[in-house]
Amino acid sequence: MARAIQIALGAAFGVLAAFLIVRSGWLPEGTPSTAPPSSSAPGIAPGSAPSARFWAEGPIEGEPGSEHSRIAKLALEVAPGVVNVHTSKTVTRDPSQGPRFQFPGFPDIFGRPGGRGVPQAPQEYHVPSLGSGFVISADGYIVTNNHVVEGVDEIRVHFSDGTEREAKIVGLDAKTDIALVRVEGVTDLHALPLGDSDAILPGDFVIAIGNPFALDHTVTFGIVSAKGRELGQGPYDDYIQTDAAINPGNSGGPLLDLSGSVVGINTAINPQANTIGFAVPINLAKGILPQLRESGAVTRGWIGVSVQAVTPELAKALSLEATDGALVAQVAPGSPAERAGIQRGDVILDVDGKAVGKMRDLSRAIAATPVGKTIPVRLLRDGKEMTVEISVDKLSEPGARASETRTLSAAETFGIRVQDIDDELREQFELGDTEGVAVVAVNPEGPAARAGIEPGDVIVEADRKLVRSAAELEKLIAGGGETILFLVRRGDSTLFIPVSRKG
């Protein structure tokens, strides 16, 4: 055994010695070298004999090998119009509320200075964040996401040539997650053209450019995977789904077609999946950006109906031939819809010539209609088609300023209107002997609707306190926190529904 080990060690030292001799360049005279002869190729020491090349080099005869792909050319063309958005937000934290690291039996040396019981002033921290954006006009207007810039103290825009400038918020719209910011004092920015998101189809090629994980001007390529995706973010969900890689930091960047036109604003990802990203259609942004530039906010239309989808079961029960349209579940008292004669049970088929294929089409069409405009609404009632004229009113956003609209009740800040239960309501909603407060109308764009509260629900409790009247409910909501826990009776069932004022 010992002999075998000695032989193995001797062989190893022999190999090592040979290797060092070859590496040093020293060999006895007349000994043939095993090192490869040098050539004029880069990285090969000069003065050696040239080696024979045993590979082929392009371009292949007749092929345009010197040209880059269309994707590469496009990325270079649009790069000056794509920006990285660096933001900073000041956050105040009370150190006494933070975690302390302490070993049993030892002083509180890792917590507050001075140990336990010694007060310390709140501390401010500047929290940085990253996003993307793109230029839409040479005089400095830039589109990004609302969630990238909302509530920040500072915005710095970084361009592809390495320059950076401060930007200011022009307008925000949280419901579509679109923001417009501006760099002042410029007239020569590279603006990207806006395309037609309605014209693209699943399978079309698209390019995403942005700042994922601070890797600036990253280019990814894929296809449109689907259109019209609803993510539960609000009544105006209409996302483009793409498999072009989108990651944190891409938010607000452009999704481009192969002509170099922006067809979407990269906005959301599914953190549990790969190659699933979402973009706001640029045609939706086109209806919002002028309002953001002019007033800093978006004014939406409202007609005062609560609607639901027409399911196959409902279509059969209502003797409908198809499931197209939006079924009116409730008409708000005094609303434009009530004044026009729309009734519960009507099925709205189109609005101002725009077909309502599914329930959400109605919300989008009405929201995009100018306030004060009178539009035709085609509907189906008891199997007969009819058309009514509706003058579109302004949607009162929960929490709107009193100068813009009447003072909202506490319940209306959640997007609901409530009444004490009387005989008429018992009959209308088939409430029987149920006690509580009836929900008579629900703003389809409000927090309560997004949480699942429906017209005809009866609120029995608010924050685990019994509700006997609308006045009691007002007091409980007004004195409650940001989120109220409602106990709701619906038919023969009861369910708890938490509702946030912000939705």
C-alpha positions in Angstrom: 0.0 0.0 0.0 2.8 2.4 0.9 4.6 1.5 -2.3 1.5 2.4 -4.3 1.2 5.7 -2.6 4.9 6.5 -3.4 4.4 5.6 -7.1 1.3 7.8 -7.3 3.0 10.8 -5.6 6.0 10.4 -7.9 3.9 10.4 -11.0 2.0 13.5 -9.8 5.3 15.4 -9.2 6.5 14.4 -12.6 3.4 15.8 -14.3 3.7 19.0 -12.3 7.4 19.4 -13.2 6.7 18.9 -16.9 3.9 21.4 -16.8 6.1 24.0 -15.1 8.9 23.5 -17.7 6.5 23.9 -20.6 4.9 27.0 -19.0 8.4 28.6 -18.4 9.3 28.2 -22.1 12.5 26.3 -21.3 13.2 23.0 -23.0 16.5 21.1 -23.7 17.9 21.8 -27.1 16.4 19.5 -29.7 13.3 18.7 -27.7 10.2 19.3 -29.7 7.7 21.8 -28.1 4.2 20.7 -27.4 3.0 24.4 -27.2 0.8 25.5 -30.1 2.4 27.8 -32.6 1.3 31.4 -32.4 -0.5 33.3 -35.1 -1.4 36.9 -35.8 -4.8 36.4 -34.1 -5.5 38.7 -31.1 -4.3 37.2 -27.8 -1.5 35.1 -29.4 2.1 36.2 -28.6 3.8 37.7 -31.7 6.9 36.1 -33.2 5.6 32.6 -33.4 4.7 30.6 -36.5 1.1 31.2 -37.7 -1.4 28.4 -37.0 -3.8 26.9 -39.5 -7.4 28.2 -38.9 -9.8 25.2 -38.6 -13.1 27.2 -38.5 -15.2 29.2 -40.9 -15.8 32.9 -40.5 -18.9 34.8 -41.7 -20.5 36.3 -43.4 -21.8 33.6 -45.6 -21.6 34.6 -49.2 -24.8 36.4 -50.3 -26.1 36.9 -46.7 -26.3 40.4 -45.2 -24.2 39.3 -42.1 -23.1 42.9 -41.4 -26.6 44.0 -40.6 -28.1 43.7 -37.2 -31.6 42.4 -36.5 -34.6 44.6 -36.7 -35.0 44.3 -32.9 -31.5 45.6 -32.3 -32.0 48.5 -34.7 -35.3 49.3 -33.2 -33.8 49.3 -29.6 -31.2 51.8 -30.7 -33.7 54.0 -32.4 -36.0 54.3 -29.4 -33.4 54.3 -26.6 -33.2 58.1 -26.4 -37.0 58.2 -25.7 -36.9 55.6 -22.9 -36.0 56.9 -19.4 -35.2 55.5 -16.0 -37.2 57.1 -13.2 -35.4 57.4 -9.8 -37.6 58.5 -6.9 -37.1 59.2 -3.3 -39.6 59.2 -0.4 -39.1 60.4 3.2 -40.4 57.9 5.7 -40.6 58.6 9.4 -40.2 55.8 11.9 -40.5 55.7 15.6 -37.4 53.6 16.8 -39.3 52.5 19.8 -41.7 50.6 17.6 -39.0 48.8 15.6 -37.6 45.4 16.5 -34.9 45.1 19.1 -32.3 42.4 19.1 -31.5 41.3 22.7 -30.1 38.2 24.2 -31.7 36.9 27.5 -29.9 38.2 30.5 -27.9 40.9 28.6 -28.4 44.7 28.4 -30.5 46.1 25.5 -27.3 47.0 23.5 -28.8 46.5 20.1 -32.0 48.5 20.6 -32.5 52.1 21.5 -29.5 54.1 22.7 -29.5 53.9 26.5 -31.5 50.7 26.6 -35.1 50.3 27.5 -37.2 53.1 28.8 -35.1 55.9 27.2 -37.2 57.8 24.7 -35.8 58.6 21.3 -37.0 61.1 18.7 -38.6 59.7 15.5 -36.1 59.2 12.7 -36.5 60.1 9.0 -35.3 57.8 6.2 -35.0 58.5 2.5 -36.3 55.5 0.7 -35.2 55.3 -3.0 -37.2 53.5 -5.7 -36.8 52.8 -9.3 -39.1 52.7 -12.4 -39.2 53.5 -16.0 -40.9 55.9 -18.4 -41.0 57.2 -21.9 -41.0 60.6 -23.6 -44.2 61.6 -25.5 -43.4 65.2 -26.5 -40.2 67.0 -27.2 -41.0 69.7 -24.6 -40.5 67.3 -21.7 -43.7 65.3 -21.0 -43.0 61.8 -19.9 -45.4 58.9 -19.2 -44.9 56.5 -16.3 -47.0 54.6 -13.8 -48.9 56.2 -11.0 -47.4 53.8 -8.5 -43.9 54.8 -9.5 -44.2 58.5 -8.6 -47.2 58.8 -6.3 -46.3 60.2 -2.8 -42.6 60.7 -3.6 -40.5 63.7 -2.6 -38.1 63.8 -5.6 -38.1 62.5 -9.2 -34.9 62.2 -11.2 -35.1 61.2 -14.8 -32.1 59.4 -16.3 -31.6 59.4 -20.1 -29.8 56.9 -22.3 -26.9 59.3 -22.9 -26.1 59.5 -19.2 -27.7 62.9 -18.5 -30.3 63.3 -15.8 -32.9 65.9 -14.9 -35.4 66.7 -12.2 -39.0 66.1 -13.1 -42.3 67.3 -11.6 -45.7 65.5 -11.4 -48.2 66.9 -13.9 -51.1 64.6 -13.2 -52.0 61.2 -11.7 -54.7 58.6 -12.2 -54.6 55.8 -9.7 -57.5 53.9 -11.3 -55.6 53.2 -14.5 -52.1 53.5 -12.9 -51.0 56.2 -15.3 -48.9 59.3 -14.4 -47.7 62.2 -16.5 -44.5 64.0 -15.3 -42.5 66.8 -17.0 -38.9 67.9 -17.3 -38.8 71.6 -17.5 -36.6 73.8 -19.9 -36.2 71.3 -22.7 -37.5 71.4 -26.3 -35.5 68.6 -28.1 -36.3 65.4 -26.3 -36.7 62.3 -28.4 -40.5 61.5 -28.3 -41.8 58.1 -29.0 -44.8 57.8 -31.3 -48.0 56.2 -29.8 -49.5 53.3 -31.7 -52.9 51.6 -31.8 -53.3 49.0 -29.1 -56.7 48.0 -30.5 -55.0 46.9 -33.7 -52.5 44.4 -32.1 -53.4 40.7 -31.9 -52.3 37.9 -29.7 -49.1 36.5 -31.4 -47.9 39.9 -32.6 -44.2 40.6 -31.7 -43.6 43.3 -29.0 -40.5 44.7 -27.3 -40.3 45.9 -23.7 -37.6 48.4 -22.6 -37.0 49.5 -19.0 -35.0 49.5 -15.8 -35.5 46.1 -14.2 -33.5 45.7 -11.0 -31.6 48.9 -11.9 -30.3 47.3 -15.1 -30.9 50.4 -17.2 -32.3 50.2 -20.7 -32.8 46.5 -20.7 -34.4 45.2 -23.9 -36.7 42.1 -23.9 -38.6 40.6 -26.8 -41.7 38.5 -26.9 -45.3 38.3 -28.2 -48.7 39.6 -27.2 -50.1 36.7 -25.2 -53.6 38.0 -24.7 -55.7 41.2 -24.6 -58.4 42.4 -22.3 -57.1 40.8 -19.1 -58.8 41.7 -15.9 -56.6 41.6 -12.8 -59.1 42.7 -10.2 -57.4 46.1 -9.9 -60.5 48.1 -10.7 -63.4 48.6 -13.1 -61.1 49.8 -15.9 -58.9 46.7 -16.1 -58.1 46.0 -19.8 -54.5 44.8 -19.7 -52.3 43.5 -22.5 -50.6 40.3 -21.4 -47.1 39.6 -22.8 -44.3 37.1 -22.4 -41.6 39.8 -23.0 -39.8 39.7 -19.7 -41.1 42.4 -17.3 -39.6 42.7 -13.8 -39.6 45.1 -10.9 -38.2 48.4 -12.3 -39.9 47.9 -15.7 -43.0 49.7 -14.4 -43.9 52.7 -16.6 -41.7 51.7 -19.5 -43.0 51.2 -23.1 -44.2 48.1 -24.8 -43.5 48.6 -28.5 -44.6 47.0 -31.7 -42.1 46.4 -34.5 -42.8 49.8 -36.1 -41.3 51.4 -33.0 -44.7 52.7 -31.7 -45.8 52.4 -28.1 -48.8 50.1 -27.7 -48.7 49.7 -24.0 -47.3 50.9 -20.6 -45.6 48.1 -18.7 -47.4 48.0 -15.4 -47.7 44.7 -13.5 -46.2 41.2 -13.2 -47.4 37.9 -11.7 -44.7 37.1 -9.1 -45.7 33.4 -9.0 -45.1 33.0 -12.7 -42.5 33.5 -15.4 -43.1 35.3 -18.7 -46.4 36.7 -17.6 -46.4 40.5 -17.6 -49.2 43.1 -18.1 -49.3 46.5 -19.8 -52.0 49.2 -19.9 -53.2 49.7 -23.5 -51.9 52.9 -25.0 -55.4 53.7 -26.4 -56.7 53.9 -22.8 -53.9 56.3 -22.0 -54.7 58.5 -25.0 -58.1 59.3 -23.4 -56.5 60.2 -20.1 -53.3 62.0 -20.9 -54.9 65.3 -22.2 -56.9 65.5 -18.9 -53.8 64.9 -16.8 -52.0 67.7 -18.7 -54.8 70.2 -18.4 -56.1 69.6 -14.9 -53.9 67.0 -13.2 -56.7 64.6 -12.7 -59.3 62.6 -14.7 -63.1 63.4 -14.8 -65.2 60.4 -15.6 -68.8 60.0 -16.7 -71.5 58.4 -14.6 -75.1 57.4 -15.3 -76.0 55.7 -11.9 -76.6 52.0 -12.6 -75.2 48.9 -10.9 -74.8 46.1 -13.4 -73.8 42.4 -13.4 -72.7 40.0 -16.1 -75.2 38.0 -18.1 -74.4 34.4 -17.4 -75.8 31.5 -19.4 -78.1 30.8 -16.5 -79.4 34.4 -16.4 -79.8 34.5 -20.1 -82.0 31.4 -19.9 -84.0 32.7 -17.0 -84.6 36.1 -18.8 -85.3 34.4 -22.2 -82.2 36.1 -23.8 -80.7 34.7 -26.9 -77.1 35.6 -26.0 -74.9 36.5 -23.0 -73.9 39.9 -24.5 -74.6 43.1 -22.6 -74.7 44.3 -19.0 -77.7 43.4 -16.8 -79.0 46.3 -14.7 -79.2 45.2 -11.1 -80.0 48.6 -9.5 -80.7 52.2 -10.6 -79.6 54.9 -8.3 -82.4 57.3 -7.2 -82.2 60.7 -9.0 -79.5 59.4 -11.4 -79.3 60.1 -15.1 -80.3 56.5 -15.7 -83.5 56.9 -13.6 -84.3 60.1 -15.4 -83.9 58.4 -18.8 -86.3 55.6 -17.7 -83.8 52.7 -17.3 -85.2 50.0 -15.1 -83.8 47.1 -13.1 -83.7 44.0 -15.3 -82.9 45.9 -18.5 -79.9 44.6 -20.5 -77.7 47.3 -21.9 -76.4 46.3 -25.3 -74.5 49.4 -26.5 -73.7 52.9 -25.5 -73.2 55.7 -28.0 -72.7 53.2 -30.7 -70.2 51.1 -28.8 -71.1 47.5 -28.2 -71.3 46.3 -24.6 -70.0 42.7 -25.1 -69.5 42.2 -21.4 -70.2 44.0 -18.1 -67.0 46.0 -17.8 -67.4 47.4 -21.3 -70.2 49.6 -19.9 -68.1 51.1 -17.1 -65.3 51.9 -19.6 -67.6 53.4 -22.2 -69.4 55.6 -19.7 -66.2 56.7 -17.9 -64.7 57.8 -21.2 -67.8 59.9 -22.2 -67.6 63.7 -21.7 -69.7 64.9 -18.8 -72.8 66.6 -20.0 -73.0 64.8 -23.3 -76.3 63.1 -24.2 -75.8 59.7 -25.7 -78.1 56.9 -27.0 -78.3 53.7 -25.0 -79.7 50.7 -26.7 -81.2 48.1 -24.3 -83.3 45.0 -24.2 -86.4 45.0 -22.0 -88.8 42.0 -21.8 -87.4 40.7 -25.1 -87.9 44.0 -26.9 -85.1 46.3 -28.0 -85.4 50.0 -27.3 -83.2 53.1 -27.2 -83.1 55.8 -24.6 -81.2 59.1 -24.4 -79.1 59.7 -21.3 -77.3 62.9 -20.3 -74.0 61.7 -18.7 -73.2 63.2 -15.2 -69.9 63.5 -13.4 -68.7 60.6 -11.3 -68.1 61.8 -7.7 -65.0 60.1 -6.5 -65.0 59.0 -2.8 -63.2 61.7 -0.9 -63.7 64.4 -3.5 -63.3 68.0 -2.4 -66.4 69.7 -1.2 -65.8 72.5 -3.7 -66.2 70.0 -6.5 -69.2 68.1 -5.2 -71.6 67.9 -2.3 -70.3 66.7 1.0 -70.4 62.9 1.0 -71.9 61.0 3.8 -69.7 58.5 5.7 -71.4 55.6 3.9 -70.8 57.3 0.5 -67.1 57.5 1.2 -67.2 53.7 0.8 -69.3 54.0 -2.4 -72.7 52.9 -0.9 -76.0 54.6 -0.2 -78.0 53.2 2.7 -81.5 53.6 4.1 -83.5 52.5 7.1 -85.6 49.4 6.1 -89.3 50.2 5.5 -92.1 48.2 4.0 -91.3 49.4 0.5 -87.6 48.3 0.8 -88.7 45.0 2.3 -90.8 44.3 -0.8 -88.3 45.7 -3.3 -85.4 43.6 -2.0 -87.5 40.7 -0.5 -86.0 41.3 2.9 -88.6 39.6 5.0 -88.2 40.4 8.7 -84.4 41.1 8.4 -83.2 43.9 10.7 -80.4 46.3 9.9 -79.7 49.0 7.3 -80.4 48.3 3.6 -77.8 49.1 0.9 -80.0 50.7 -1.8 -77.2 51.7 -4.3 -73.6 50.8 -4.9 -71.1 52.9 -6.9 -69.6 50.3 -9.3 -66.3 52.2 -9.1 -66.3 52.5 -5.3 -64.5 50.5 -2.6 -67.6 48.7 -1.4 -68.3 47.3 -4.9 -64.7 46.1 -5.2 -65.0 44.4 -1.8 -68.2 42.6 -2.9 -71.1 44.6 -1.4 -74.2 44.5 -3.6 -77.5 46.5 -3.7 -80.1 44.7 -1.6 -77.5 43.7 1.1 -78.5 44.4 4.7 -75.7 45.7 6.9 -76.2 44.1 10.3 -72.9 45.1 12.0 -70.1 47.5 11.5 -66.8 46.7 13.3 -68.6 44.1 15.4 -71.2 46.6 16.6 -74.9 46.1 16.0 -76.5 48.5 13.5 -80.1 49.4 13.9 -80.4 52.5 11.8 -78.7 54.5 9.0 -77.8 57.2 11.6 -76.0 54.6 13.8 -74.1 53.3 10.8 -73.0 56.8 9.9 -71.6 57.3 13.3 -69.8 54.0 13.3 -68.2 54.6 9.9 -67.3 58.2 10.7 -65.5 57.1 13.9 -63.9 54.0 12.4 -60.5 53.4 10.9 -59.3 53.1 7.3 -61.0 49.7 7.0 -64.5 48.8 8.3 -65.6 45.2 8.9 -69.2 44.8 7.8 -71.4 41.9 8.7 -73.9 41.7 5.8 -77.0 39.6 5.4 -77.7 38.5 1.8 -80.7 36.3 1.4 -80.5 33.6 4.0 -76.8 33.9 4.5 -74.5 36.3 6.4 -70.9 37.1 5.6 -68.2 39.4 6.8 -66.8 41.9 4.3 -63.9 44.2 5.1 -64.0 47.5 3.1 -61.2 50.0 2.9 -61.9 53.6 2.2 -59.2 53.6 -0.5 -60.6 50.5 -2.1 
